[in-house]
Amino acid sequence: MIDLTTNYLGLELKNPLVPSASPLMRHLDNLKRMEDAGASAVVLHSLFEEQITRELDAFDFVMTHGAESFPEALSYFPEMTNYNLGLDGYLEHIQNAKATLSIPVIASLNGYSAGGWVDYARQIQRAGADALELNMYYIAADPELDSRAVEDMYLELVREIRRVIHIPLALKLGHHFTAFANFASKIADAGADALVLFNRFYQPDLDLENLEIVPSLNLSSSYELRLRLRWVGLLYGRVESDLAVTGGVHTAEDVLKAMMAGANVAMTTSALLHNGIPYLSNILMDLRQWMLDHEYESIRQMQGSMSYKNVAHPAAFERANYVSVLRAFEPRDVMPG
């Protein structure tokens, strides 16, 4: 019997495949279909800091000026109306998900400042979430803001939320940090039970006809997994936290690579948006078959087996790999145009 169980955030999961935050998570029937397809846990769509701010601004304006003069300017973040349920709706969604599902429900907060996050985290815990994922989507665009100040902002937020909640806490990070291994260790010391690597920062595009900056969303591919594998492999056994891979998980092979690098779970979103929710069962079926063919009895048997800590040539994770790739590459002849 193949044992797919793993432990993440202190939760015993039946397998390492976890659907991550996306618009799919807004609907209870989708969550149930994910569970039926084999998901071991779900990360709900994010409660956005901007959505809370917008609701509070709207309420304050109506109370001060009267509903008849409600400004259209409050639509500065219009997509949140469709994507998000608001604070009360989000808390109700957690309660409904817990009442419907038998797998763990992980809530998600998305923002960039301490602000009211501490209170939101407390309310999410009270609503019954099994764990909380903080999605720190912050672009350090201010030339006056140095790297130490940015790191301190993250650390302060983790410490403050860890102080007021007892449920497990994960931090979803981008990879744009000067000394990521050191920072990851500090995040773990501040109270994060898991690191989720990595956030995908969506890049805006330029509309040349209308001369406007337009939002752009491209689904991930398995190619993006490589960055995650490198850093999970480097951090496994060297930081005091669980590790989750997110971004680039599309196949059973991607899940296997994540486990061997040292991840506790592999999170997927784009694969479900592209292939549909039942595709989860295909990944799990292929995962079991690969393990059977290669005589692996359990996921735990392979976890971290190809990490920096355990491979014969750990320099492959570092600069030596860069040098060897360049030396081995031979460009094809370029025919003149």
C-alpha positions in Angstrom: 0.0 0.0 0.0 1.4 3.4 -1.1 1.4 5.9 1.8 0.9 9.4 0.6 0.4 11.0 4.0 2.4 14.1 5.0 2.4 16.6 7.8 2.0 20.4 7.2 1.4 23.1 9.8 0.9 20.3 12.4 -2.0 18.9 10.3 -1.9 15.3 9.2 -2.8 15.3 5.5 -3.8 12.3 3.4 -1.5 13.4 0.6 0.7 16.4 -0.3 -1.6 17.9 -2.9 -3.2 21.2 -1.7 -5.3 23.5 -4.0 -4.1 27.1 -3.2 -5.9 30.4 -3.1 -7.8 31.3 -6.3 -11.2 32.5 -7.4 -12.2 28.8 -7.5 -12.3 28.9 -3.7 -15.2 31.4 -3.5 -17.8 28.6 -4.2 -18.6 25.9 -1.7 -19.4 23.4 -4.3 -15.9 23.8 -5.8 -14.4 23.1 -2.5 -16.4 19.9 -2.1 -15.4 18.8 -5.6 -11.8 19.4 -4.7 -12.2 17.2 -1.6 -13.9 14.5 -3.7 -11.1 14.6 -6.3 -8.5 14.0 -3.5 -7.3 17.3 -2.2 -5.8 16.9 1.3 -6.6 20.5 2.4 -7.7 23.8 0.7 -6.4 27.3 1.0 -9.3 29.7 0.6 -9.2 32.7 -1.7 -7.6 35.7 0.1 -9.3 38.3 2.2 -7.7 41.5 0.8 -6.5 44.4 2.9 -7.8 46.8 0.2 -11.3 45.3 0.4 -11.5 45.9 4.1 -10.2 49.4 3.7 -12.7 50.1 1.0 -15.6 48.8 3.1 -14.6 51.0 6.0 -14.1 54.0 3.9 -17.5 53.5 2.3 -19.2 53.1 5.7 -17.5 56.2 7.1 -18.5 58.3 4.1 -22.1 57.2 4.2 -22.4 58.0 7.9 -20.8 61.4 7.4 -22.2 62.6 4.2 -25.4 60.6 3.5 -26.0 57.8 1.1 -27.3 60.0 -1.6 -23.8 61.4 -2.2 -21.9 58.2 -2.3 -18.8 58.7 -4.5 -17.9 56.5 -7.4 -14.3 57.2 -6.4 -14.6 54.3 -3.9 -14.3 52.0 -6.9 -10.5 52.4 -6.8 -10.2 48.7 -6.4 -13.2 47.5 -8.3 -12.3 43.9 -9.0 -12.4 43.2 -5.3 -16.2 43.5 -5.4 -16.4 40.4 -7.6 -13.5 38.5 -6.2 -14.0 39.0 -2.5 -16.9 38.5 0.0 -15.9 41.2 2.4 -15.0 40.5 6.0 -18.3 39.2 7.2 -18.9 37.1 4.1 -15.4 35.7 4.3 -15.9 34.6 7.9 -19.2 33.0 7.0 -17.5 31.2 4.1 -15.0 29.7 6.5 -17.8 28.5 8.7 -19.6 27.0 5.8 -16.5 25.3 4.5 -15.7 23.8 7.9 -19.3 22.5 8.1 -19.1 20.9 4.7 -15.6 19.5 4.4 -13.7 16.9 6.3 -10.3 18.2 5.2 -8.5 21.1 6.8 -9.5 24.6 5.7 -6.7 27.2 5.6 -7.7 30.9 5.4 -5.7 33.5 3.6 -5.0 37.2 4.3 -3.5 39.3 1.5 -2.0 42.7 2.2 1.1 44.6 3.1 0.8 46.3 6.5 0.2 45.4 10.1 -2.9 47.6 10.5 -6.0 45.7 11.2 -4.5 42.3 10.2 -4.1 41.3 13.8 -7.9 41.7 14.4 -8.8 40.0 11.1 -6.5 37.1 12.1 -8.3 36.8 15.4 -11.7 36.7 13.8 -10.6 34.2 11.2 -9.4 31.9 14.0 -12.7 32.4 15.8 -14.6 31.4 12.6 -12.9 28.0 12.8 -10.1 28.0 10.2 -7.6 25.2 10.8 -4.7 27.5 9.9 -3.9 30.9 8.4 -1.7 31.8 5.4 -0.5 35.4 5.2 0.1 36.4 1.6 2.5 39.3 1.7 2.2 40.9 -1.7 4.3 44.0 -1.3 6.3 45.8 -4.0 9.1 47.8 -2.4 9.0 50.7 -4.9 10.0 53.5 -2.6 13.6 54.5 -3.2 13.8 55.7 0.4 12.8 52.3 1.8 15.8 50.0 2.3 15.9 46.2 2.5 16.2 46.1 6.3 13.0 48.2 6.7 11.1 45.9 4.3 12.2 42.8 6.2 11.4 44.4 9.6 7.9 45.1 8.3 7.4 41.4 7.5 8.8 40.2 10.8 6.7 42.6 12.8 3.5 41.4 11.1 4.4 37.7 11.8 5.2 38.5 15.5 2.0 40.5 16.0 -0.3 37.9 14.5 1.6 35.0 16.2 1.0 36.8 19.5 -2.8 36.8 19.2 -3.6 33.4 17.5 -2.8 29.9 18.4 -3.7 28.2 15.0 -0.8 27.4 12.7 0.6 30.3 10.7 2.2 30.2 7.2 3.8 33.1 5.4 3.6 33.2 1.6 6.6 35.1 0.3 8.1 36.4 -2.9 11.7 35.6 -3.8 13.0 39.2 -4.1 15.0 39.4 -0.9 18.7 40.1 -0.7 19.7 37.2 1.5 16.7 34.9 1.4 18.1 32.0 3.4 18.9 34.4 6.3 15.5 36.1 6.1 13.6 32.8 5.9 15.3 31.8 9.2 14.2 35.0 10.8 10.6 34.6 9.6 10.6 31.1 11.2 12.0 32.5 14.4 9.4 35.2 14.5 6.7 32.5 14.6 5.8 31.3 11.1 5.1 27.6 11.2 5.6 27.3 7.4 7.0 29.2 4.5 5.1 29.1 1.2 7.4 29.6 -1.8 6.8 31.6 -3.9 4.2 34.3 -4.5 3.8 35.0 -8.2 4.0 38.8 -8.7 1.8 39.6 -11.7 3.5 42.0 -14.1 1.5 44.8 -15.7 1.6 45.3 -19.5 1.5 48.5 -21.6 -1.4 49.2 -24.0 0.3 51.0 -26.9 -2.9 52.1 -28.5 -4.6 53.7 -25.5 -1.3 54.5 -23.6 -2.5 52.8 -20.5 -1.0 50.3 -18.0 -3.2 47.2 -18.0 -3.3 44.2 -15.6 -1.9 41.0 -17.0 -2.5 37.4 -15.7 -0.7 34.4 -17.1 -1.2 31.0 -15.7 2.0 29.3 -14.4 3.8 26.4 -16.1 6.0 23.6 -14.8 9.1 25.7 -15.8 8.4 28.0 -12.9 8.9 25.2 -10.5 12.7 25.3 -10.8 13.1 28.5 -8.7 10.9 26.9 -6.0 12.9 23.6 -6.0 16.2 25.4 -5.6 15.1 27.4 -2.5 13.1 24.6 -0.9 16.2 22.4 -1.4 18.4 25.0 0.1 16.2 25.6 3.1 15.1 22.0 4.0 16.5 21.0 7.3 18.2 24.4 7.8 15.2 26.5 8.9 12.7 25.6 11.7 9.5 25.6 9.6 7.6 23.5 7.2 7.9 24.3 3.5 5.2 24.5 0.8 5.9 24.8 -2.9 3.4 26.9 -4.9 3.8 28.0 -8.5 4.5 25.6 -11.3 2.9 22.4 -9.9 1.0 20.9 -12.8 1.9 17.2 -12.9 2.7 14.2 -10.6 6.4 14.7 -11.6 6.2 18.3 -10.2 4.8 17.0 -6.9 7.5 14.4 -6.7 10.3 17.0 -7.3 8.8 19.2 -4.7 8.8 16.4 -2.1 12.3 15.3 -2.9 13.6 18.9 -2.6 12.1 19.0 0.9 8.5 20.3 0.7 5.8 19.2 3.0 3.1 20.0 0.4 2.8 21.0 -3.2 0.1 23.6 -3.9 -1.6 24.0 -7.3 -3.9 26.6 -8.8 -3.1 27.1 -12.5 -3.4 23.4 -13.3 -7.0 23.4 -12.0 -7.9 26.6 -13.7 -6.6 25.1 -17.0 -7.7 21.5 -16.7 -10.6 21.6 -14.2 -11.0 20.4 -10.7 -11.2 16.6 -11.5 -7.6 16.9 -12.8 -6.5 16.6 -9.1 -7.4 12.9 -9.2 -5.3 12.4 -12.3 -2.2 13.9 -10.6 -2.7 11.6 -7.6 -3.2 8.5 -9.7 0.0 9.3 -11.6 1.8 10.0 -8.3 0.8 6.5 -6.9 1.9 4.8 -10.2 5.3 6.5 -10.2 6.0 5.5 -6.6 4.9 2.0 -7.3 7.1 1.7 -10.4 10.1 3.1 -8.5 9.5 1.1 -5.4 8.8 4.0 -3.0 6.5 3.1 -0.1 5.7 6.5 1.2 6.0 10.3 0.6 8.0 10.7 3.8 10.6 8.2 2.5 11.5 10.7 -0.3 11.0 14.1 1.4 14.3 16.0 1.4 16.2 13.2 -0.3 17.4 15.6 -3.0 17.8 18.7 -0.8 21.1 20.6 -0.3 21.5 18.8 3.0 21.3 15.3 1.5 22.6 15.3 -2.1 26.2 14.2 -2.9 27.0 17.5 -4.6 25.2 20.3 -2.8 27.1 22.9 -4.9 24.7 22.1 -7.7 22.2 24.3 -5.9 24.7 27.2 -5.9 27.1 28.9 -8.4 28.7 25.7 -9.6 25.5 24.7 -11.3 25.5 28.0 -13.2 29.0 27.6 -14.4 28.5 24.0 -15.5 25.4 24.8 -17.4 27.1 27.6 -19.4 30.1 25.4 -20.1 27.9 22.6 -21.4 25.7 24.8 -23.6 26.6 24.9 -27.3 24.6 27.3 -29.3 23.5 26.3 -32.8 24.9 28.0 -35.8 22.9 31.1 -36.7 22.1 31.3 -40.4 22.5 34.8 -41.9 19.2 36.5 -42.7 
